[in-house]
Amino acid sequence: MSALKRLRDELEAAAIQSVGSGGGHKREFIPDSDLEAIMIYDAISQALREVPKVEPHNIMAHAGNIHRKARKVFAILLLIKAEGSIVDFLQHDFVDAKLAFDFVGDHKPCLEAAEERLFMEQQWRFLAPKFTESESSTCPRFTEQTVLPFTAEESMGTGYSTGTSGQLSKCPFARKKADSDGFCTTSREHKAFEAESRSLGMVRQLRHRSIVHLLAAFVHGSTYNFIFPLADLDLEAFLHLEPRHPAFDSDRSIYLAMAGVASALKDIHDYEFKDQGMAMSQVGFHHDLKPENILVKGDNFLITDFGLSRFSDKKLPAGSRWRGGTETYGPPEIDPEFRKGNIDGCAVDLWSFGCIMIEVIAFILEGPKGLEDFRLKRGTWDGRSNDDCFHRGNRLKEEVTSRIDEYREHHACNTAAMQNLDLALDLLHPEPSKRGQIDLATEVARSASTSMLCSLLERTDGASHLPLHSAAGGGNIGEVEALIRGGIDIFARDQKSRTALHWAALCNQGGVLKHLLEYTDVNKRHDLNAERDSQSRTALSFAAQYADYAAVKNIIDATTSRESLTRLITQCDNQGMSPLHLACEAANYETAKLLLNAIDSEQERLEVKMMKDLNGMTALHYAAQKPEIETIKVLLYEGKRKDSVPTKEIIKMTNNSNDEGLTPLKLAEKSGCTHVAAFLAEA
C-alpha cells in the first residue's frame, strides 16, 4: 500500500460522527489527538516522496514545515486528492493557524474551483473546538458550519443535555443551551447568556469545590451554550434514592456536603477576588437555590445554574420585582405586600438554604417517603393552585413548624440534626436582616463535627471513661483545659487506639487541637502527633482527610524538627495513604500546598508526591478524580511558573500508572473530569 493511501485510510478511519451540531445531516470530525498520531514526521515525509510536484531535495524541509504548522492543511489536501498543491499552500503561508479558508482574493493557493469547494467542505472536519477550562472571559462564536466534538448526547429536559466529547477522549459532559433568532444583541436570550456567563466567570475565580466549574461558554450559530463536567445527579434526585447514594452512607457525609454549599454561599455573598495586584469586592447572590440547582458528584454537593445570579456593589434597588426563581423555596418578601424596602438577595439565598436543610433532615430521618409526606402535607390549596412554599403570608406555615417539632422527637434525631433544625428555623425568620446575622458556613460545619462526635460516642464502649476525648471532639476548650490541669493522661487511647488529638482532628476542632498541643510538654509534642490509631492514622492524617487547614497548620507549627516533620508528612496508614494522599482525595489544594511547603528539599517533595498507596495511587491520581484543577496545579507546579518546573518531573508524575495501568489523565477521563483531563494532557 502506498504511503499516500495509508494516510488517507487512517484519516478516514479516525473520523467520528458528530451529534448536536445541527444541520440535520451527517457531520464528522477528526480529533486533534488522532491527527497528531497519524500525521507524524516520518509518515509525512514518506507520503511526500510519492508526490511528483515535490522535489526530492526539498522533502525534509517541507515535511518539517508540514509537521510543525500545516498538518491539518496537508490532511485536507490528501482527502481531496490534491496533495500536489501542498508546496503552493506553504509558499502562500496558508497554514493551520489560518483555517478556515474561503479562497477569496488573488493571493491564494492554486486549486481548481471544484477542489476549492471540496477543501472548504473538508476543512470543518479538522476544526472541531476543544473545550477546556479557561481563565479567559471571552466567549467564542462558531458559525453553524463548525462541527461540535460531541459523539453522543441525550436530552435531560429544560435546556440541558448530557453527552460525550471526542476531543476529550470521549469524556462525559453536561450542556446547557438556549436557541435564539440570530446574533441580535438586544435579544432576551443573548442578555441572559451574557449575564450568566459573567456570573459563572466570577464564581470560577473563587475556585470553590462546592461551586460547579464552567468548562466552556460559546455560541454556535444561533444557539447559546454552556459546557460543564457531568455530575452524578442533582440533590432532588439524590433525595429520592433508596438506599442512599454510596458516597453518603453516614449522616456526617451529608452534613459535610451541605457545609460545602454553605461555605460556597458565604464566598458568593462576600465576594472577594485578588490577582496580580487587582482586587475586587462585591456582593453576590444566587437567587434560585433549590435541590434541582445543587449537583451531587462523588461525595460533594455543588451549586449550579447561575442564570439569575447577580454581583454588584449594592443590594437590589428598592421596588424591584421578583425576577424569577422558584417560589417554593422563596421567602415572604418576594411578595410586594410583605416587602420592606430593598430585596436583599443574600437573605433570599439564606431562606432557601434553610428550606433545603429541613428537607435534607427529613430525608436523613425518614428517607424519601418521609420527605414526600412532608412536601405533601406542606402543600395548601389557595383556590387556584397548590402552594408548596414554606410560608403563608409573612409567617412559617403551621404544617412546617409542627413537622419540625415532630422531627425533634424522632428517635434518630441526634444532636447534629437538632443543631441543623435550630439553624433552619433561624434562617426562616420573616425579617431578612435577622437571617444576615447568621454565620451560615460556621454553623453547618459545626453540625458536621457534632455528627462525627455522635458517631464516635456511639461506637466507643465506655465513652464516659474518656472525658478528654468527648470534650476534644465536642470543641469544649474550657473542659479540655480543666481536665488537663486535673492531671488526665493526654496520651490516653480509646478502643481504636485514638487519642484526644485524633478526636479533635476527626471532628474538625482545630482550636481544641491547638490547645492539646500547647498543653503537651514541648519534648513530647512530636510523640503525640506521631501517635497512630488501629488503622495507623495520625491526627495529621485525619486533619488532611477532613480538609481542616487550621488543624494541619497547628500540627506542622508544633513540630520543631524538620526531620520529624518530614517523617510525619510521609507517614502512611494501613492502606498506604499519606496525609498528602488524603488531602488530595479531599480536593483541598490549600492543605496540599501547606503539606508540601513544610518540606524544604525539592527532591523530598517530589518523593512525597510520587509515593504510592496499596493500589499504586499517587496523590495526583486522587486529585485527578476531582473537578478542581487547583490541587493539580499545586502538585505539578507548587505555585511556580509552569516553565520553571523541570519537564522531566511533570512527565514523571503525569505518566505514572496505578496498579490498574491508569495514569492520572486516564482516571480524570474515567471520572468525567473533562477539564482536568484536558489540563493534564497539556501539562
N, C-alpha and C positions, 0 to 999 in steps of 0.2 A: 504494500500500500504506500502511495506517495505521501510525503510529509504534508503537502497541502490538503489532501483528502483526510488525512488523520486529524489535522487540526479542525477542519470543518465538521467532521463527525463528532469530535469531542465537544465542540461548542454547541452543536445541536442537542447532544445528549445532556448537556448541562442546563438547557433551558427549562424553566419552571413556569407552569401556568399560574397566572395571577388571578386573584379574586378581589373584588372590592375596588377595582379601578374604573368601573363604569364602561360605557361604550357598547355594552350588550354583545360583544363578540370576543372570541378567544384572544387573549393577550398574554405574552410571555416575557420573562426577564431572565437574565443570566447574572447570578450573584457575583459580586466583585471577588469573593474568595475563590470561587471556581475559575473565574477568568484568570486570576493570578496563578493558579495551579496549572492551568493549561498553557498559558502564554509565557512560558519560561524562555530564557535566552536561547538555550540550545534548540528548542522546538522552532523558535522564530528564525534562527539562522539557517536551519535545515530547510524550512519552507522557502526562504528567500533564494536558496540555491536552485529552486525549481521555477523561479520567476524570471523569464527571459529578459525583462527590462532592467533587471538589477545586475550591474556589472560585478563580476566575482571579487575584484579588489575592494569593492565598497560594502560587501556583505557584512563584515564585522561592525563597521561604523553604523550602518543602517539598523542592524539588529540591536545594537546598543541603544540607539535613539528610540526605536520602537518599544523596547522593553522598559525604557525609562519614562517615556511620555506619550506613547501612541499605541498602547496595546489594544484599546477599545477600537480605535480607528482601523487598525490592521485587521482586527477580528471582523468588523463590519464589511470591509473590503473582501475578506475571504469568503464570507457568507453570500455576497452578491457576485462572487467570482470576478472581482475587479481588482485583484491583489496587485496587478501590474502598475496601478496608479499610486502605490504607497510612496514612491520616491517623490512624485509630484506633490502629494499631501505634505510630506516632510519639508519640502522646499518652500511651500506656501505657509508653513507653520500652522497647518490645520491639524492640531493635536487634541488629545483627550480633554484638556482643560477648556477647550473652546466649544465642545459639544453642548447643545445641539446645533447642527449646521442647517442653514436654509439655502445656501448656494446662491445668494443674491449678490449682484455686483460683478465687476470684471475680475477682481483679484481673488480667484478661486481655483482649486484644482481642476484638472481637465477630466471630466466624466461625460459620457453620453447622457442625454436627457432622461432616458429610461433608467440608467444607473443612478442618476441623482435621486429620482423618485424612490428607488429601492433603498438607497443609502438612508434617506430621510425616514423611511419606514422602519428599517432595521435598527437604527441608532437608539430608538427608545427601549430596545431590549437590554441595553447596557447603561441606561440612565436611571434605573430604579434608585430612589433615595435610600440612604442608610439612616435609621432613626436611632440616635444615641443621645443620652442626656447631655445637654449643653448649657453652659452658663450664659450663653448669649440670649438677649431679649428679642432678637429678630425672629420673625415668623416667615419661613419661606413660602412662596406661592408657586405651585406647579400647574402647568397647563393640563387640560384634560388628556393630552397625548401621553403624559407621563404615566408609566406603568408603576403602580404601587407594589412593593415587595411582599404582598400578603398571599400566603399559599393556602389558607383556609380561613373561613370567617363564619360565625354563627351569631345571629341576632339575639340580643338579650332584652330587647324592648327599650322604650323610652330613649331612643337615640344611641344606645350602647350596643356594642358587639364584641365578641371575643374572636381571636384568631391566632395565626402563627405567621412569622415573618421569615422568608427565605434568606434575607440579607443578614439575619442574626442566627443562622444555623437552626431555623425553624423554632425559634423561641416564642413562647406564648405572650400575648399582649391583650389589652383591652382598648377599644377605640370608641371615643365619644364623637359623634358627628352631627352636623346640622346643615341642611341644604338651604341655599338662598337663590335669588333670581339673578345672580351675577355678582360683579365686584362693586356693587353700589355702596359707597362709603356711608350712606345715610340709612341703610337697611337695618332693621331691628336685629337680624341675625349677626350682622357684622359688628354692631356695637356690643352685643352680648359676648361675642367671641373675643373682642378686644379687651373687654372688662375682665373676663375670666382668665385670659392669657396674662394680663397684668397681675391679677391676684395669685395665680399659680407661680408666676415668676418671682413674686415677692416671698411667698411661703417656701419656695425652693431654697432661698438663701438662708432660711432658718436651719436647714439640714436636720430636721427633727424626724426621728424614727417613727413617729406616730402621725405623720402627715404624708399623704400619697406623693410619690415622686413623678413629676411630669417628665416623660421621655421625649416627647416632641409635640409641637403645635405647628400645624401647616394648613394651607388652603390648597385644595385640589379641585381645579375647575371652579365650580360654584358651591363646593362643599367645604365646610369648616371642620377641622379635625383636631382632636387631642389623642395622644397615644400614651398609655400608662402600662407599667408592668402588671401582669394579671394576678389578681388576688385569688384566694381560695373561695371566698363567698363574702356576702355582706352580713352585718350584725343582725339584720332582720331574719335572714335565713338561718344564721347561727342560733338564734333564739328559738327556732323551731326544730332543732336537731335533738333526736333522742335515739341512742345515747349521745352524750356530749361530743363535741369535736375533740379528737385525741390529744391535741396540744393543750387542752384546758381541762385536765382531769381533776385539778384542785380548784377550790374557790379562790385561793390566793392568785392563781394564774389569771383569772378573770379580773380580779381587782387590780392586779398589776397592769393589765392591758388598759383598763379604764383609767388608771393613774397616768398612763402614757397619753391618753386622749386629753385628760385634764391638763397635763403639762404642756401639750401642744396648744390647747386653747389659751393658756396663760401667755405663751410666746406670741401667739397671734394678737391677743388683746394688747399686750405691752410690746409691740413690735420694735425691736432694736436690731440694726444691721450696721456693722462696721467692716470696712475692707479697704486696705491700701489708702488710709487717710480719709476715706469718705465715711460719714456717719449718717444714719437715718433713724429717726424716732417717730413712730406714728401709732395711731390707734387702729386696730383691725378687728373685724368680726366676721363670723361665718354666715350667720343669718338663716341657715336652713339645716341645723343639726338634727338628725333623726337616725334611727337604726339603718335605714337604707343608704345613708351617706357616711357610714362608718364601715370600712372594709376589714376583713379578717385575713391575715396572711401569716402562716406559721403560728407563733404564739403572740402575735401582736395585733392591735387594732390600729387602723389608720383613718384619719379624717379625709374625706374626698368630696368632690363636687363643690367647687368654689364659685359657681355661677352667680350667686347672689352676694358674694363676699365683697367687702369694700375696705380700703385703707385710706385714712385721712388724718388731718391734724386736729379734727374736732368731731363731735358727735353729729349724727344726722340732724339736719335743720329742723327747727320747730314746724309742726304742722305737716311733716312729711307723711306720705301714705305708706301703708304696709305693702311693700313691693314683692309680694310673693312669699315663698317659704311654706312649710307645711303647718297648717293651723293646729293640727293635733298636738304638736309639741311647742306651740307658740304661747306666749304669756298674755295676761289680760290686756296689757297696754297696746296690743296690736289693734284693739278696737278703740276708735277715737273717743268713744264715750268714757273710757276709763284711762285715757292718756293725760298725763300732766306734763306739759312741756315737750321736750325733745324725746324721740325714741332713742334709747341707749342700746346700740347694737350688741355691746358686750353683755348687758343684762339679759337681753333676749337669748343669747347663747347659754348663759348660766341657767336660766329657767329650763331650756331644752335639755341641758345636761342632767338636771335634776329629774326630769320626766324619764329620761332614758335610764338613769340609775335605778329608779324604782322598778322599771320593767326588768332590768338585769337582775335585781334582787328577787323579783317574782320568779324568774327563771331558775335562779340558784336554789331557791327554797322549794319550789313546786314544779319545776320543769315546764316544758312547752304548754301542757294542758292548763296548768295553773296560770300562766301568763295570758293565754287566750281567754280564760274565765275572767281575769281581771279586766282585760280590754272590753269584753262583752258587758260586764257589769258597769263599767265606766261610761259606756255609751248612753246617751239620752236623746230622746226624740223631741225636736223642737217644733214639730208640726210640718216641717218641710224636709228635713234631712236628719241623719243620725249624727249627733255631736259627740265625738270621742275625745275632746280636749280634756285636760286635767282640771280646768277651772270652769266655773259658771259665774258669769259676771266678773267681778274682781276678787272672787274667793275660790279656794280649792273646793272641788266637788266633795260632797259628803261621801260619795262612793269611793273616792280616793283616800280620804283620811281614815275612814273605817277600815279599809283594806290594809293600810299601813299599820293600824292598831292590831289587826289580826296577824300580820307578819311579825310583829314584836313578840307575840305569844307563841309563834311557831316553834316546834321542838328543835328545828335545825337552825334557828336564828341565833347565831353566836355574837360575840362582842363586835366583830368586824361588820357583820350585817347590820347590827344595831347602829354602829357609828355611821354607816352609809345612809341608813334611813333618816337619822338625825340631820345629816348633811343635806339630803334631798329635800327635806322639809324646809331647811333654811334657804335653799336655793329657790324654792317655790313660794317665796314671800311675795305678796302682791305689790309691795313697794320696790321698784327696781333698784333704788340706791342701797337698800339693805343687802341685796344679793352681791353688790360690788365690794362689800366689806369682807367677803369670804376668800380666804387663800385656798382656792379650789385644789390646786395641784398638791399642796402640802397635806390637806385633809384626806384626799383619796389615797395618797401614798401611805399615810398613817394607817388607814384601814387595811391596806395590803400587808403592812408589817404586823398589825394585830392579828390578821388571818393566819399568818405564819406562826405567830406565837401560840394561838389557839391550837393549831395543828401540832406544834411541838409538845404542848402540855398534854394533849390527848394521847400522844404516842408514848410519852415518858411516864412509866410507872413510878410512883413515889415522888412526883414533881414537887410535893410540899417540902421535901427534904433538899430541894435545890433552889432556895430563895434567891440566890445571886443570879442564877440562870433566868428565873422568871422576871426579876427586876431588870436585868440587862435586855431581855427580849421585849419587855414592855416599855422600854425607854424611860424608866424611872431613875433618873440620875441621883436624886436625893437618897432613895433607898439603897442604891448601889454604894454610894459613899458611906452610908451608915453601916452597912454590912461589912464593908472592907475595914472600916475603923474598929468594928467589933471583932476583928480577927478571923473572919471567914477565909477559907482557902481559895484564893483566886485561881488556882490550878485544878480545882475540883472538876470531875467529869460526870456527865450523865451516862445512861446506858449505851449510848452510841459514841462514847469517848469524846464528847464535845464539852469544851469549857464554856464559861460565860462569854468569853470573847467570840467563840463560834456563834453563840446565840445572838449576840449583838449584831454580828455581820449578817447572819441569816435573816434577821428582822429589819435590816436597813437602819439600824440605830447607830449612826456614825458618831453622834455626840457621846453616847454611853461608851462606845468602843474607845474613844479618845480618853475618857476618864479612867477606864480599866487599865489602859497602858500607863497613864500618868501615875496611877496608884501602885504600879508594879515597880519593884526595885529596878533601877536602870540596868543593872547587870543581868537581870532575869527577863527583860522585855523580849529579847530575841527568842528565848526559850518559850515564852508564852505565845509569841507569833508563830513559832515553828511547831506548836502542838498540832497533831493530826487526829482526826476522828477515825471511826471504824472504816471509812472509805478513803482514808489518807488525805483528806482535805483539810487545809489550814483555814484560818479566819480570812486570810487574803484570798483564798480560792472562792469562798462564799461572797466576799465583798465584790470580787470581779464578776462572779456569776450573776449577781443581782444588781449590777451596774451602780454600786454605791461609791461614787467618786470620792466623797469625803472620807469614807472608811478606808479606802485604798491609800489615800494620801496620808492619813494618820498612821497607818501601819508602816508605810515607807519612811515617814519622818521619824518614827520611833526606832528605826533600825539604823544605828550609827555606823556600823561596819559595812563598807561597800561589798566586801566578800560575802558577808552574811546575807545582805540584801539580794545579791545575785542568786545565792542558793535558794532563798525564799521564793523568788520570782520563777525559778526553774523547777521548783518542787512540783511533782506530778501526783495526781491521785491514782486510785486503783485502775482507772480507765486510761491512764497515761496523759491526762489533760492537765496542762499547766494553767496558772492564772491568766496568761495571755490567750490560751485557747478559749477559756471561759468568757473572757471579756469580749472576744471577737464573736463568739456564739451569741452573746447578748447584744451584739451590734452597738457596743458603746465605744466609740472611737476615742473619746476623751480619756477613759480608763486605760485603753490600749496604749495611747500616747504616753500616759503617766508611767505605766509599767516599763515601756521601752526607754524613756528618758532617765529612768532610775539606774540604768546600766551604762556605765561610762564607755566601755570598749565597743567599738563598731563591730568587731569580729564576734564578740559575745552576743550582741544584739541580733546579728544575723543567725547565730546558732540557736538562739531562743526562738526566732521566727521560723526556723527550719525544723524545730522539734516536732516529732510525730506522736500521736496517741496510739492506742492499740489497734485502731482502724487505719493507721497510716495517714491520718489527717493532720495537716499543719494548721496554724492559726488562720492562714489565708484561705484554706479550704472552707473553714467555718464562716469567715467573713463573706466569702463569695456567694453563700447561700442566702444572704440577707440583702434587702433592697437598697441599703445605704452604701454609697461609694466612699464616704469619708474614712471608714475603717480601712478600706482597701488602700487609700492614699497614705494613711499612717504607716501601714505595714510596708508598702513599697518605697515610699519617699521620705518618711519620718519628718515631714514638714519642710523638706528641702525642695529645690527646683528639680524637675524631672531630669534635666540634662546634667545635674551634678551627682547623680547616683550611678555607680558603675553598671553598665548594661548587663554584664555577666551576673550580677546579683539579682536583677529583675528577672532575667531568664531562668535563673536557678529556682526562684520562688514560684514563678508562674508555670513552669514546665514540670513541677513536682507532682507526681501521681500518688493517689492514695492506694489502699490495698485492692480496690476495685478497678484500678487503672485510670481513674478520673483525675484530671487536672482541675485546679480552681475554675478555669474557664468552662470546662465541661459541666462542673457542678452548678455554676451560675446558670448555664443554659437549661440544665435539668430542673432547676428550682424556679425557672421562669423569671429570673432577674436579668431581663434583656439588656438594660443599660449597664449593669455590672459586667455582663459578658462582653459587651462592646468595649467597655473601658479596658478590661483585661486584654482583649485582643489587640488593642492599640498601645498597651503599656510598654 
